[in-house]
Amino acid sequence: MKRVILTAILIAVAVTFFAGCRRDQHRTVTMWMQNSGDDMARQRQMMSVLTSEFYNETGIRVDVNIHSWTEASRLWMLVSTGGDHPDVGDMFWAWSNIQIGGGRHGPMPLDEFRDQLHLDRFVEASLVDVHWQGSVFGIPWRIDVRPLLYRVDLFNAAGISGPPDTWDDLVNYSRRLVTRAADGRVDISGLTFSWGVRNDSQDFLHWIWQGGGEAMTADGITSTLNTQYVIDTMQFVRDLIHTHQVITMDVLDPTYDGMALFNAGRSAIHPMGTSSVQDIPPELLANIRPALPTKGVRRTAFSGAGYFGVLRGSRMVEESIKWLEFLGRDSSMLQLAQMNMTLSPSRGANEHDFFASDEWTRIVVQCLEYARTSQHPSPAWAQIAGRAPGSPIYDFWAHVLLNREPLPVLAARYNAQAQEMMDRAR
């Protein structure tokens, strides 16, 4: 009898053990994220460390799948239209994807989990990207604000002691900083753009925001590319090239790379430079400094951001929320920032010696006060701000630089194109 009882107990223990194993297998959160930083191996290693720590704490596994940025926009568009999806995503442009999902697919509102997400840990600018119409859709995990960069060596040579503060300074300093070859062409430009005619909307937004303009109304219904603010700003941009002649005409070349020219000492000011000191060659750090963005009508800094959110249709919502809570801790955010070699949206992480002991980063953190999100509230935003000819902002910017048509004509044309896209998407 004792043997029968003992055998029954052993069977029960074995059944419980294997059932637990099966339950553990089913307690696996799937996560998709983009490649971040410049070292994929480092990213995989860091995510492995974080998922292992999380498993040891909770018994929940996380399977991370890393995708390339080249397919990111298409990927999340497919997810938001009902395609295959993970439980947790490294997403962006929530405002558009939420509307595209129509309450059936895409980002899931997480209002009932607000307390667990501890959103008070994050800088205010980063929280804009995770809220839509009063609801929260995740936690910010990266932020890429663009400070002004300037060449100390070229400023010293021109007798200028510090960075420009306003647009007037930008013009006056650039005139003093520009140098010309014997034939009169610009040799070292006073300032640079990021990509010239090969833009992805970032330069355009940087300038119109500082000039007081917007790409559309706050409700995402009406395009505002034809407002006087935008027209006046585009005139300012044209004048930098064609009137003040402080920018090399290489800006019209499709291979133009403003950051490369700046690093090479061929330009004195980059109004929308990198936030990561890792992007600056070490031998140049003595000559390159970050500063607050300039002020036109207002002072703003272009900012890209990303967030971790849960997708509609997930069967692992509670487990996914626990994963987000874990990732949102200051210690996890610091590890993610070290992986990404950029700022963190976490106040606690930014106060760590990893950031706070570095003069470069202290200044860039100050720029977060003026950060503006790059996403916009129309589902058509990905089309309007596309990275190829045929997108209204791409074509508008290119024709501004080429200086071939009157600005009111261009503004009316591309405003109409943007409005048509917005109307179709509603």
C-alpha positions in Angstrom: 0.0 0.0 0.0 2.8 2.4 0.9 4.5 1.6 -2.4 1.2 2.4 -4.3 0.9 5.7 -2.4 4.5 6.6 -3.0 4.1 5.8 -6.7 1.0 8.0 -6.9 2.8 10.9 -5.3 5.7 10.6 -7.7 3.4 10.5 -10.6 1.5 13.6 -9.3 4.8 15.4 -8.9 6.0 14.5 -12.4 2.7 15.6 -13.9 2.9 18.9 -12.0 6.5 19.4 -13.1 5.8 18.7 -16.8 2.6 20.7 -16.7 4.6 23.5 -15.3 7.1 23.2 -18.1 4.3 23.3 -20.6 2.8 26.4 -18.9 6.3 28.0 -18.9 6.6 27.3 -22.7 3.3 29.1 -23.2 4.3 32.0 -21.0 6.6 33.4 -23.7 6.2 37.0 -24.8 7.2 37.7 -28.4 8.8 41.0 -29.1 9.9 42.7 -32.4 12.3 45.6 -32.4 14.5 47.5 -34.8 18.3 47.2 -34.9 19.7 50.0 -32.7 23.1 51.5 -32.4 25.9 50.5 -34.7 26.6 47.0 -33.3 24.0 44.3 -33.8 26.0 41.8 -31.7 26.0 44.2 -28.8 22.2 44.7 -29.1 21.6 40.9 -29.1 23.8 40.5 -26.1 22.1 43.3 -24.2 18.7 42.0 -24.9 19.8 38.5 -23.9 21.0 39.9 -20.6 17.7 41.8 -20.0 15.5 38.8 -21.0 17.5 36.5 -18.7 17.1 38.9 -15.7 13.4 39.2 -16.4 13.0 35.4 -16.6 14.9 34.9 -13.3 12.6 37.4 -11.7 9.2 36.4 -13.1 9.6 33.0 -14.8 8.3 34.6 -18.1 10.4 34.1 -21.2 10.8 36.8 -23.9 11.6 35.9 -27.5 13.2 39.0 -29.2 13.2 39.2 -33.0 15.3 42.1 -34.4 14.3 43.7 -37.7 16.2 46.2 -39.9 15.1 49.9 -40.0 14.8 49.6 -43.8 11.6 47.5 -43.3 10.3 49.1 -40.1 7.7 51.5 -41.6 6.3 48.7 -43.8 6.4 46.2 -41.0 4.4 48.3 -38.5 2.0 49.4 -41.3 1.2 45.7 -41.9 0.8 45.0 -38.2 -1.7 47.9 -37.9 -3.7 46.6 -40.9 -4.2 43.1 -39.5 -1.0 41.3 -40.4 1.1 39.0 -38.2 2.1 40.7 -35.0 4.1 40.1 -31.8 2.9 40.7 -28.3 5.3 43.7 -27.8 6.7 46.0 -30.4 9.4 48.6 -30.7 7.1 51.1 -32.4 6.9 54.7 -33.5 4.4 57.0 -35.2 1.7 55.7 -32.8 -0.7 58.5 -33.7 -0.9 57.2 -37.3 -0.8 53.5 -36.6 -3.5 53.7 -34.0 -5.9 55.3 -36.5 -4.9 52.9 -39.2 -5.7 50.0 -36.8 -9.2 51.4 -36.3 -9.6 49.9 -32.9 -9.1 46.3 -34.2 -5.4 46.1 -35.0 -2.1 47.8 -34.1 -1.2 49.5 -30.8 -3.3 48.6 -27.8 -4.4 51.2 -25.2 -2.9 50.5 -21.8 -4.8 52.9 -19.6 -5.7 50.3 -17.0 -2.0 49.6 -16.5 -0.8 53.2 -16.0 0.3 52.7 -12.4 2.5 49.7 -13.4 4.1 51.7 -16.2 5.4 54.5 -13.9 5.3 57.1 -16.6 6.5 59.8 -14.2 10.0 58.3 -14.7 10.3 59.8 -18.2 11.0 63.2 -19.6 8.0 65.1 -20.8 9.0 65.3 -24.4 9.2 61.6 -24.8 5.8 61.0 -23.3 4.1 62.9 -26.2 4.9 59.9 -28.4 3.1 57.3 -26.2 -0.1 59.2 -25.7 -3.0 59.7 -28.2 -6.4 61.3 -27.4 -5.9 60.9 -23.7 -4.8 57.2 -23.7 -1.4 55.7 -23.1 0.0 53.1 -25.5 3.4 52.1 -24.0 6.6 53.4 -22.5 9.2 55.5 -24.4 12.6 53.8 -24.6 14.8 55.9 -26.9 14.9 59.6 -27.8 17.0 61.2 -30.5 16.9 65.0 -30.1 19.0 67.0 -32.6 21.2 69.7 -31.0 23.0 72.4 -33.0 26.7 71.5 -33.5 29.5 73.9 -34.2 33.2 73.8 -35.0 35.2 75.5 -32.3 38.3 75.6 -34.5 36.5 77.5 -37.3 34.7 79.8 -34.8 38.0 80.7 -33.1 39.6 81.4 -36.5 36.7 83.8 -37.3 36.8 85.5 -33.9 33.4 84.1 -32.7 33.3 83.1 -29.1 30.2 81.0 -28.9 27.3 79.3 -30.8 24.5 81.2 -32.5 21.3 81.7 -30.4 18.9 83.1 -33.0 18.3 83.0 -36.8 19.9 86.4 -37.1 23.0 85.1 -35.4 22.9 82.1 -37.7 23.0 84.3 -40.8 25.5 86.8 -39.4 27.9 84.1 -38.0 27.6 82.0 -41.2 28.6 85.0 -43.3 31.7 85.5 -41.2 32.5 81.8 -41.2 32.2 81.0 -44.9 35.4 80.8 -46.9 35.7 80.8 -50.7 38.0 79.3 -53.3 39.8 81.5 -55.8 36.9 81.2 -58.3 34.4 82.4 -55.7 32.7 79.1 -54.9 32.1 78.2 -51.3 35.0 76.2 -49.9 34.0 76.0 -46.2 30.3 76.7 -45.7 28.9 78.7 -42.8 26.3 76.0 -42.1 25.0 72.8 -43.6 21.8 70.8 -43.9 21.5 67.2 -43.2 20.9 65.6 -46.6 20.2 68.4 -49.0 17.8 67.5 -51.7 18.0 63.8 -50.5 15.9 64.5 -47.4 13.6 62.5 -45.3 11.5 65.4 -44.0 13.7 66.1 -41.0 15.4 69.3 -42.3 12.0 70.6 -43.5 10.4 70.1 -40.1 13.3 71.5 -38.2 13.1 74.8 -40.1 9.3 75.2 -40.3 8.9 74.5 -36.6 11.5 77.1 -35.7 9.9 79.5 -38.1 6.5 79.2 -36.4 4.9 76.8 -38.9 3.3 73.3 -38.8 2.8 70.5 -41.3 -0.9 70.1 -40.4 -3.5 71.1 -37.8 -3.4 69.4 -34.4 -6.4 67.2 -35.3 -4.7 65.8 -38.4 -7.5 66.9 -40.7 -6.0 70.0 -42.5 -2.7 70.4 -44.2 -0.9 73.7 -43.4 2.0 73.6 -45.8 0.7 76.7 -47.5 0.6 79.0 -44.5 2.7 82.2 -44.5 4.9 80.8 -41.7 5.9 78.0 -43.9 6.4 80.2 -47.0 8.5 82.7 -45.0 10.6 79.9 -43.6 11.3 78.4 -47.0 12.3 81.8 -48.2 14.8 82.0 -45.3 16.2 78.6 -46.4 16.5 79.7 -50.0 18.3 82.9 -49.0 20.9 80.9 -47.0 21.8 79.2 -50.3 21.1 81.6 -53.1 21.3 85.1 -51.5 23.6 84.8 -48.5 25.6 82.0 -50.2 26.8 80.5 -47.0 26.1 76.9 -48.0 28.0 75.1 -50.7 26.0 74.3 -53.8 26.9 70.6 -53.2 23.7 70.7 -51.2 21.9 70.2 -54.5 23.8 67.0 -55.2 21.9 63.7 -54.4 25.0 62.3 -52.7 25.3 65.3 -50.3 26.0 64.3 -46.7 26.0 67.3 -44.3 27.3 65.4 -41.3 30.2 64.0 -43.2 31.1 67.5 -44.5 30.8 69.0 -41.0 33.1 66.3 -39.5 35.6 66.9 -42.3 35.8 70.6 -41.4 34.0 71.7 -44.6 31.2 73.4 -42.6 31.2 75.4 -39.4 27.6 74.9 -38.2 25.2 71.9 -38.3 21.8 73.2 -37.1 20.5 69.7 -36.7 23.4 67.5 -35.7 23.7 64.2 -33.9 22.9 63.8 -30.2 25.4 60.9 -29.8 29.0 61.7 -29.2 29.7 58.2 -30.6 28.9 59.7 -34.1 31.9 62.1 -33.7 35.4 60.8 -34.5 37.3 60.9 -31.2 40.1 63.0 -32.7 37.5 65.7 -33.5 35.9 66.1 -30.1 38.2 68.9 -29.1 36.8 71.0 -32.0 33.1 70.0 -32.1 30.6 71.1 -29.5 26.8 70.8 -29.1 24.5 73.7 -28.3 20.8 74.5 -27.8 18.8 74.8 -31.1 18.5 78.3 -32.5 15.4 80.4 -32.1 13.4 81.8 -35.1 9.9 82.5 -34.1 10.4 79.9 -31.5 13.1 77.5 -30.3 12.5 73.9 -31.1 14.6 70.8 -31.7 13.6 67.9 -34.0 13.2 64.7 -32.1 12.7 61.1 -33.1 11.4 58.7 -30.5 10.4 55.1 -30.1 8.3 53.3 -27.6 7.6 49.7 -26.4 3.9 48.9 -26.7 1.5 45.9 -26.6 -0.3 44.9 -29.8 -4.0 44.2 -30.1 -4.7 40.5 -30.2 -1.9 39.6 -27.8 -2.7 36.6 -25.6 0.1 37.7 -23.2 -1.2 41.1 -22.1 -0.4 40.7 -18.4 3.0 39.2 -19.1 3.7 41.9 -21.6 2.9 44.6 -19.1 5.3 43.0 -16.6 8.0 43.1 -19.3 7.3 46.8 -20.0 7.4 47.6 -16.3 10.8 45.8 -16.1 12.1 47.6 -19.2 10.9 50.9 -17.8 13.1 50.7 -14.7 16.0 53.2 -14.5 18.5 50.3 -14.4 17.0 48.7 -17.6 16.7 52.0 -19.3 20.4 52.7 -18.6 21.4 49.4 -20.2 19.2 50.1 -23.2 20.8 53.5 -23.6 24.3 52.0 -23.3 23.3 49.5 -26.0 21.9 52.3 -28.2 24.7 54.7 -27.4 22.1 57.6 -27.2 20.2 59.5 -24.5 17.5 57.8 -22.5 14.0 59.1 -22.0 14.4 58.0 -18.4 15.3 60.9 -16.0 17.0 58.4 -13.7 19.1 56.9 -16.4 20.2 60.3 -17.7 21.3 61.3 -14.2 23.7 58.3 -14.0 27.4 59.0 -14.3 27.3 57.3 -17.7 25.6 60.5 -18.9 26.0 63.1 -16.1 29.8 63.0 -16.1 30.0 63.9 -19.8 29.9 67.6 -20.8 28.5 66.7 -24.3 25.6 64.8 -22.9 24.7 67.4 -20.3 24.2 70.0 -23.0 22.2 67.6 -25.2 19.9 66.7 -22.3 19.1 70.4 -22.0 17.9 70.3 -25.6 15.2 67.8 -24.6 13.3 70.8 -23.2 12.8 72.0 -26.7 12.2 68.6 -28.4 9.3 68.3 -30.9 8.0 64.9 -31.9 8.4 63.9 -35.6 5.1 62.0 -35.7 1.9 63.7 -36.8 -1.8 62.9 -36.2 -2.9 61.9 -39.7 -2.8 58.2 -40.8 -1.3 59.6 -44.1 1.8 60.9 -42.4 4.0 58.1 -43.6 3.1 59.0 -47.2 3.3 62.8 -46.7 6.8 62.6 -45.1 8.1 59.7 -47.3 11.7 59.4 -48.1 11.4 59.4 -51.9 10.1 61.6 -54.8 6.4 61.6 -54.8 6.0 62.5 -51.2 4.8 66.1 -50.7 7.4 67.2 -48.2 10.3 65.5 -50.0 9.3 67.3 -53.3 8.5 70.6 -51.6 11.9 70.7 -49.9 13.8 69.7 -53.0 12.1 72.4 -55.1 12.8 75.0 -52.4 16.5 74.2 -52.6 16.5 74.1 -56.4 15.0 77.7 -56.5 13.1 77.2 -59.7 9.6 78.2 -58.9 7.9 80.9 -56.7 7.4 79.7 -53.1 3.6 80.4 -53.0 3.2 78.2 -56.1 5.1 75.4 -54.5 3.3 75.7 -51.1 -0.1 75.6 -52.8 0.9 72.6 -54.9 2.3 70.4 -52.1 -0.3 71.5 -49.6 -3.0 70.3 -52.1 -1.2 66.9 -52.5 -0.8 66.5 -48.8 -4.5 67.4 -48.2 -5.6 64.8 -50.8 -3.6 62.1 -49.0 -5.1 63.1 -45.7 -8.6 63.1 -47.0 -8.2 59.6 -48.5 -6.9 58.3 -45.2 -9.8 59.6 -43.1 
